[in-house]
Amino acid sequence: MEFKVKELEDYSPQMGHLVSMMNYARLTTLQAVQGLTTEQLDYLHSENSNSIGALLFHIAAVEFGFQLEIFDKREPNEQETLEWGAGYDLGDKGRSEIKGNSLEFYVDKLKTVRERTLKEFQKRDDNWLYSDRLWGDNQSNNYFIWFHSFEDEINHRGQIRIQRKMLPR
């Protein structure tokens, strides 16, 4: 295995760098949850915590939301809100709706969402990556938005690692 940020075939140079970083973040997220059971994925260590499964679903939901916003230039529709809303919100909604799923369910969500991101990235170049945009009321660019997507994943991966250590034996 190779751990390098580098240009990748089928991507513009900077896009390859971004994809390299996103791939590594995903690899380490998947390593952090390897072998977990549904019961472990659903475990709540306190009444206000989010389960590991909910955090995995959130990671996929954030990326899906950015796909809609950036690639499709729209907000989620009613069906997408029903499917992904608990993943965006977490908290009480996540605790009540995101449970009872196998690790394969969450890995499939992450994989399916990421496949679309990578296909869309292949259609775009470095100029697009650096294109100015607003993110809320803030000046931003597409590079920052996608950096934020995997930066959020890395934060939640840290939570997942801590929570894994807190699982009942």
N, C-alpha and C positions, 0 to 999 in steps of 0.2 A: 504494500500500500504506500502511496505517496501523499505527503501532506505539503502541498505547494499551492500558493495563489499564483495562477498563471493563465495564459491564454488557452482557450479550449477550442477544439474543432467545432465548427458550426456556429460560433459566436464571435461577435466583434471583440477586439482586445479587452476593453474594460468590462464588457458584458461577461466575458470568460472569467475575469477576476472576481466579479460579483458572484457568478454561479459557483466558482471554486469555494468561496466562503460560505455560501448557502448550503452547498453539499456537505461541507465539514460540520456545520452546525446541525444539520439533519442527522448525519451519521452519529454524532455524539448524543443527540436526543434519543435516537433509537437504541443506542447502547445502554442508556440510562434506564430504559423501561423493559429491556429484554427479559423474557421469562415471567413477567408479572401475570397473575391470575386476574380474573374479573373481580373477585373479592378485594384483591389488593388495589386494583385500579379504582375501585369505588370507595376505598377507605377514607374516612374523614377524621383527622386527628383532633379537630375541634369543631364546634358548631358553626364557626364562621369560615372554615377553611374550604378550599377547593380540592377536589380529589385529583389524583394523577390523571385519571381518564378525562376529567373536565379540562385540565390544563392541556392535554394533547388535543382535545377537540377545539379548544380556544386557539391553539397554534394554527390549526388548519383553517379555522373560521377567519382569523386575521388575514391570512394570505388570500383566502377566497374573497374577502371584502375588498382587499386592494386590487384583486383582479377585476372585480366589478367596477370599482372607481376608476382605475387607470386604463385597463384594456377596453372595457365596455362603456365607460363614461356614464355610469348610472348608479343609482342606489339599488339595494336588493329589492326584489319584488316580494309579493305576499308569500309565495311558496318558499322562496329562499330565506325569508325572515323566519318562517316557521321552522325550517330545517336547521338554520345556523344561529338563530337569535340567542339561544341559551349559551352558545359558545362565545358569542360576542360579550354577553352580559356577565356570565359566570354568577357568583353570589348565590342568592336564594334560587333564582331560576336555574342556574347550572346544577346546584345540588339536587333539585327536584327532578330535572329532566335528563341529565347526563349521567346515566348509571345503567348497570346491567349489560354492558358491552364488553366483548372480548378485546384483547390486545390487537388482534387482527383487524377488528372493526376500525380502531383508531389509526392503525398503520395504513390501512386502505384509504381512509379519508386523507391522511397526510400525503400519501403517494399520488392519489388522483388529483388533488389540488396542485401539487408540485409539478406533475406532468404538464398541466396546462400552462403554468408559469414558464416552464422551460421552452415549450413550443412557442409561446408568445415572445420570449426573449430572442429566439432565433430569427424572428421577423424584424427585429429592431437593431439599431446600431448605437455606437457610442454617443452620437449627437442626440439621439432620443434620450439616452440615459442622463445626459446633462441638461436636458430641456427644462427650462424654468416652469414652475407651477406653483400654485398656492396649495398649502395644506392647512386647512382651516383659514386662519388669518395670517399665516406665516409664509414667507418666501421659502421655497423648497425646490427640489428637482426630483426627477424619477429615481436617480441614484439613491438619494436620501430615503425616499419612501421604501424602496426595497431593502436598503440597509436596515431601516427600522423594523421591517418585517422579520428579518432573522435575528436582529438584536432583541426583539421581544421574545422570540423563541429561546434564545440563550438565557434570558432572565428566567423564563419558566422552566427551562431545563435545570437550572440551579435549584428552583423550588422542588422540582421532581426528585432530584438527588437527595435533598434534605428529607422530603416526605418518605422516600423509600427507606431511609434509615430509621424512620419513626414507625414503620409498619409493625404490627404485633408479630411476635415470633411464633 
